[in-house]
Amino acid sequence: MNPEMAVDIFKTVVMFALYMVAPFLAVTLLVGLATSIIQSVTSIQEQTLTFAPKLIAVAGLLLLMAPWLLRTLSEFTTEMISRISGLGQ
């Protein structure tokens, strides 16, 4: 295996990880922002109040995206295994 192939595989894995995590980060960010705005408007400054809406939003998103996540992960795993097996040749 030459260094270029290793760097290419590493770059592919990191970009795929970001691709898979991005929807969850976006939903968490939006729910946290909305909760913070509501807390500011209502003057409720409870630190634990933001945890429950984020948890519910991420759990709901996970349920909605589970088929896509599993399909994408299995396709990526198959691709990586075939690429890795081709490195020994």
N, C-alpha and C positions, 0 to 999 in steps of 0.2 A: 504494500500500500504506500503510495507516495503522499507527501504532505498536502498536496492540492486536493486529493480525494477526501482526506480526513477533514480538511477545513470545509469542503463542500458539504459533507455529511453533517458536520457540526452546525453549519449555518442553516441547513435544511431543518434540523431538529429544533433549533432555537426559534426559527420563524414559525414552524408548525405549533410549538408550544404557545407562542404569542397569539397565533391565529385561534387556538382553541380557548384561550383564557380571556381574550378581548371582550366577548359579549358579557361575561360575568363581571369583569371590571367595570364595564360601561354601566351596567344595571346598578351595581353597587354604588358607583359614583353618583348616578342620577338620584337614586333613592336617598343616599346620604345628603345630597344637596337639598332635595325637597324637604327632608326632615329637619335639616338645619334652618331652612327658611321658615318653616312652620314654628320651630322653637324660638326663633328670633321674633317672629310676629306675636306669638302668644306669651313671650317672656318666661317660658318653661325651660329651665336650664338643667335638665336631668341628663347626666352623661349616658345612662344605660338605655335611654329612650330610643336611640338610633339603632341599637343592636337588633331588636325584634323586626322592624320593617325590612332591614337589609337581609336578615336571615330568611324571612318569608319570601322576599323577592328572588333571592338566589335559589331557594328550594323550588319555587315555581318555575323559574327559568330552566333549572336542571331537569324538571319533569317534562317541560315542553321540548327541550333540545336533546333529550336522551337518545332518540333514534338517530339523529344527525351525528351526535357525538360518537356513538358506537360505530356507525358506518364509516365515518371519517377516520377514527382511530384504527379500525381494522384494515382499511385500505392503506393507511400510512405504514402500519406495521408490516403488511405484506410487501409493500414497496421497499421498505428499509431492509427486510430480510433478503429480498432478491438482490438488492444492491450490495449488501454485505457478502452474500455468497459469491457474487461476481468479482469481489476483490481478490480472492485467492487465486484467480486464474492468471 
